[in-house]
Amino acid sequence: MTNGYRFEGSIDAYDLGPESLAPDQSRFVFTTRLVDGYPYTYELYSAPIDGSEAEVRLHREVASEIHIELAGITSDSQSAVICGDIYGNGTEDIYRTPLAGGDPVLLSPSFEPDTTTTVYGLGYGDMAVYCATLADSTKMAIYSVPVSGGPSTELNTGLNLTTWPRAEVTPDRHFVLFEADDSHGMRNIYAVSVLGGDPVAIMEAYDPKYDADFYPGLQFSSDGRRVIYELDDSTTNGVYYNKTYVAGIPLAHVDQGVSVEGSITGGAGFIGGIDYVFDAVLTEGVFKAEYFRTPIDELDTGLVGSASFVLPGDTLQYWDLAMRGVFEGQVVLTFTYDENLLSAEIAEAELGIYHQFADGSFELLQVLDRDLDNNTITVSTGGFSNFVLGVVPEPGSITCLVLLSASCLMKRR
C-alpha cells in the first residue's frame, strides 16, 4: 500500500486477516471501532489495496458489546459477507454488501429480536456459515446459506450444540468442524459439508465436563488434512490440565476428473489415515472415511458370522467408507494401521485388507503394495463399505478363527 488511510480520533482495526482480502487482490475490507465514547461506534470500510482511491464506508453500527463481523469476500471480488445489527433493530443478521458501496442484501432468515448471530466464514461455492441463537435460547443451530441467495441449511442435524458453539471452516473451505453433544449427552467434534449432509465425528466421544479448548480456535496442519485441538484432562487426584490431540478429518471433497487423488482421515502415515486414487470421478462429491478400533471382547460373537478370518490382535481395526458422488473404475486405497494394536506373534508381512459386501460376506483384497516402515497396505476396490485389517491365511493352514458379521462391526474409535 503506497498510501495510508486517516480517521478522526482513535480507532481499533478489526478483521485484517486473509478473509479481508478480495480474491483478485484489488481491495480489502476492515472494521474500525471509533473510541468516541460509549457505546462504541463500529464502521465497515472497503479500500483499494494500492491506496489509489479513498476508502468507502459501507456501514456504521452503534452498539455496546458487538461489532460488525466479516465472513469474507465473495469469489467474484465484488461483495463482502458480514454479520451485524446494521439497522439497529436488535437482531444480528447475515448480509451481502457491495464493496463499491450500496444497499446490503439480507441472506439469513429474519430472526426474532435479540437473536444472537455469529458468522464463521465463507465456504466452498460462496456459502456463508453462521450460527443463530434465538432470544429465548430454545433453538440454536449452525447454518450455511448461499451468498447468491436462497434458503439456509442446518448443518448440525441430530446434534445438540454447546453454549456459544465453536466452529471453524476448513482451509479448503469444503467443510465445517464444530463441537456438539450426541443423543447420549457425550461430546465430540464433528465435520460436515458446507452444503449439508450428515455430520461425522472425528474423535472418540468424551464427557462434557472435560471441555475442548478451541482458543484461539481449531488449528489445522499445514496440508489441511488434520485438526489440532486441546482437551481438558484430569489425573486421579482431580488436577485438571489441557492435553493436545491431533485427529484426521474424515471427509474429503473429490473433484470430477480422471486419476483423482487425495487423502482423508489424516492421510497415509497417520494412524487410521488413507490416501486414495480414483480412476475416474464422473460427478464431484464428498468422500467419507471413518476409522474404528473395537476390542474383540466387545464384539457380538454370538451372531453367526458370514465370513471368518484371523484378527491380528485383541482390537479390531476397520474403516467405514462411503461416497456421495459418482465414480467408475477402481479406487486405489492406502490404509495406515496402528502397529501398537498388533499381537506380538503376528508378522506385519502377513496382514491384509478384507472388504465387506452388502450381504455381509468378506473378500480378501489383493495387496498392491506394503510398507512395513510406515505401517501401510495398498489395495484396489470397485466399491465402498467396511474394510477390515486381518491376517492373510497361508494355503492349507488351520488356525483359530474369529467370526465376524456385519452387525459385529461396532462403531467405536
N, C-alpha and C positions, 0 to 999 in steps of 0.2 A: 504494500500500500504506500503510495507516494505522499498522500495527504491524510491527516487525521480528521476526526470529527469532534467538534467542540459543543458542549452543552452548558447551559446556565446552571450554576450550583453544583453541589457534589452529587456524584452518581455512583451506583454499583452496576457492573455489567454482568449479565447472565447469558447462559446458552451460547457461549462461544466455543462450542465443540464441533466435531466433524459434521454433525447433523445440521449445523447452521450454514454450511457452505452449499451453494447450488451445485448440482452435478456438473454443469458446464463451467463451473468456477468463475462465473461472471459477477455474482452478487452473494452477499451473506446477510444473515438476519441475526439480530441480537435484541435482548431485552434490557432496559435500564430501570433502575429504581431511583427516583429523584428524592434526595434527602431534604425535603422542604417542609417537614412537619409530619405529624401523624394524624390520620392514616397516610401511608406512603402512596405515592403515585407511580404506577408502573407504565412504561411505554415500550412499544414494539416498533423497531425500525428495520428498514431494508436499505442496503447501500451497495454501490459497485465496489468490487474488491480492489480496483486500482485507484479509488478515491477521485475519479474523474468527474463525478457528479455529486450533488448534495444528497444527503440521506433522505429517505421518505418515511415519515411517521405513519405506521399502519394502524395502530390502536393505542388508546390510553385507558388505563384501568385504575380506579381508586379503590383500594381495599386495604384492610389492616393486616391480614395474615397470608394472603395469597398473591401470586403474580402470574402473568401470562406464561404458560408453558409452551415450549416449542417442540413439536414432534419431529420435524424435519422439512426438507424441501422436496417437492414433487419431482418425479423423474424428468419432466419437461422443463424444469428450472423456472417455472412461471409462478408458482404459488407456494406459500408456507402453510403448514398444517399446525394449528395452535389449539390450546385448551385454555379457557378462562371465562370469567363473567364479564364479558366485554360490554354488555349493555346495562350492567348494574341491576339486574332483576333477581339477584340472589341465587342464580343457577349457573354452574360451570358447564360449558358445552364444548364440543369439538367443531372447529371451523376450518374451512379452506379460504385463505385470503390472498389476493394477487400481490406479488412483490412490487408491482408498479403502483400500488395503491388502488383502492376501490372497496366496494361493499363485500363483506365476508359472506360465505355460503355455509349454512348450518349443515353439518354432517351427521351428528349424533341425534337420537330421538329427543324430543322435548321432554326433559325430565321434570320432576316435581321441584318446586322451590327448595332451596337449601340443599340440593343434591350435590355431593362431593364427587368430582370427576378428576382423574389424573390420566395423563397420556404417557405411554411408554415408548413410542417411536413409530416409524413408518416401516411396514413390512413389504415383502415381495408384492409386486403389482400395485404399488401405492395403496396399501391397506393400512389405515391408521389403527393402532392398537391402543385401547384405553380401558380404564376401569371406572365404573359408576356405582356409587353407593347412595341409595335413596335416603332422604332425611330421617325416616323412621327406622333405618337400618334393617328393614325386613328383606331387602334384596340387594345383593352385591355381586357383581359379575364382571368378568373381563370380556371385552368385545373387540371385534375388528369391523371396520366399515370402509368401503371403497371411497377413495378421495374423489372419484368421479361422480359419486352419489349412489344411493341405494340403501337397502336395509342393513342393519348391524347384525352380526353373527356372534352368538355367545360361544366362547371358547372353553370354558371350564365346565362343560356339560357333565352332570352327575357328581360333581365335586363341590365341597363347601370351602369357600375361600376363607383365609385367615383375616384378622383385622388388619386393615391397610395392607392389602396383598402386595407382595413384592414380585416383580416380574421383569424380564429382560427379553428383548428381541435378539435373536442370534445374529452373529456377524454377517451371515449370508442372507439375512432378512426373511428367511422362509418360515421360521418357527418362533414360538414364544415359550419361554420357560417361566413357570410360576409355582408358588408354594400353595398347597391346599390339603384339606383333610378328606379322607375317603369315608365310605359309609360306616366304617368301624371306628371312626374317630382317630385313626392313625394318620400322621402327616407324611408328606412326601413332596418331592419336586417333580413336576410334570412338564412334558413337552407336547406341544400341539401345533399344527399348521396354522399360519395366519389366515388361511382360507376356511378353517374349521375342520371338524373331524373329532375322533375320539382321542382324548389326552392319554399319553403313555408315561408311566412312572419311570424315572431314570435311576432310582436307587432303592435300597431297602427302606420300607416304612419305619418311622421312628415315633416315639412317644412325643406328643406336642410340648410337653414340659421341657424337653431338650430342644429348644428352638434353633432353627437355622439362622446363621448370621449372614445377611446379604450386604452388609455395609462394607464398602460403598456400592454394593451391587454384585451380582453374579459375575465372576470373571471367566473368560474363555481362553483356551490355549491359542497360540499364535495361528494355528491352522483352523481354528474354529470347530474342531471335532469333539472337544471335551470341555466340560464345565467344572469350575473350581469354586468351592464354597466352604464355609465353616459351619460346624455344628457343635452346639453345647454338648459336652460330655460330662460324666461325673465319675469320681473314684468311689471306692467302697466307704470312705469316710464322709461322703457327701460334699466334697470340694468340687466345684464346677470349673471347667476350663473349656476353651474352644479347640477343636481339632479340625485340621484341614483335610478335605476329601476331594477326590477327582473322580468324575464319572463320565462315561461316554454318552453322547447324545443319541437316543435310539431312533431318530427319524432323519431321513436324508431326502432332499429333492433330487429327482432323477430327470434330466432333460431328455427331450426327444433327440434321436440320432443313432449312429452305429458305434460299436465299441465304446459304449458309455461306461466310464469307470469312476469310482469314488470310494468312500469309506463310511462306516457307520458304527455306532457304539464305541467310539474311540479309535477305530481303525486297527489294522493288523499290528501286532506288537504290544497292544494294550489288552489286558485280560478281558475276555469277552468280546473284543473288537473284531470287526470284519472289514476286509477290502473286497470290492466286487467289480466285475466287468460284465455288462450286458452285451450280448451280440447285437441286439437292435431294440430300441425303445420306440414304439410307434406313437404313443401318447404320453407326454410327460406326466409325472405323478409323484407320489410320496412313498418311499420305501421305509418299512418299519422292521426293526430287529430288536428283540428283547432277549437278554442273556439271563439264564436262571441257573441256580445251584441248589439242589434239593437233596438233603440227606436221605440215604436209602431207607432208613428206619421210618421215614415219614411217607414213603410210597405206599399206595394201596395194593400190596402184593397179593391180597385175597382175590383180586379180579383175575379172570382168565386172560393171560397175555396173548396178543395176536402175533407176537414175534418174540424171540429170545436171543440175547447175546450177552457177553460179559461186559460189565461196567468196570472201568479202570480204577475204581476207588470206592470209598464209602459215600461219596456225594455224586449225584447225577448232574452232569453239566450238559445243558442243551440250549438251543436258540429257537425262538419262535419268529419266523419271518413271514411278511406279507407285503403285497404291493398294491397300491391304489393307482393304477395306470395300466397301460397295455404294452407288453413286450413280446418278442418272438425269439425263438432260438434258445440257446443255452446262456446260463449265467455262471461265471466262474467265481467261486467264493473262497476266500482265505480266512479260516477261523483261527482265533487265538484262544487257547485253553489255559487254565490255571494248573500249572505243574505241581503246585503245593497240595492239590486235592487228589493226586495220583497215589495209588498204593506202591510201596517200595518194590514189590516183586513185578510190577508192570514196566516193561521197556517201552519208551515213547515211540520207538520204531514200529510197535505193534498196534498203535492207535489208528482209528479210522472214524469216519462220519457216517451215521445211519440216517437216512431220510424217511420220514413217516408219510404214508399216503392217506387219502381221505378215509379209507376203510380201516385205518389203524395199523395196517401192516408196515413193515420196515424194509428198506433196501439199503444194502451196503454200497456206498458210492466209491467209484474208483478214485484212488488218491493220485492227483496230478503232480503234487509237489509236497514235500515235507521239510520243515526247517526246525530241527531239534534245538538249535540255539535260541530261537525266538518263539518256540512252542506254537508253531502254526501248521495247519493242514489245509491244503488246497484241493477242492473238488469242483465238479461241474454238475448243474442241475437244470431241469426244464420247468420247475415249478417250486412253489414255496409252501412251507408248513413248518413242522418241527424237525430240527436237525440235532441228533444226539451224538455225543462223544462216546465211543465204545471201543472194544478191542476186536481186532481183525482175527478171526479164528484160523488156526493152522489146519490145512487139509487133513481130515481124518482124526482130528484131536477130539478128546472127550473132556469136557470141563463142567464145572458147576455154573449154571446159568441163572441170571436174574431175569424174571419175566416182567415185561413191560406192556402196557396198553395205553391207548390214547388218554384215558382218564387218570393214568398213573402220573402223567406229567404235571405235577403240581407247580403252580407259578409262585415260586419263592426264590428271591435272589440270594 
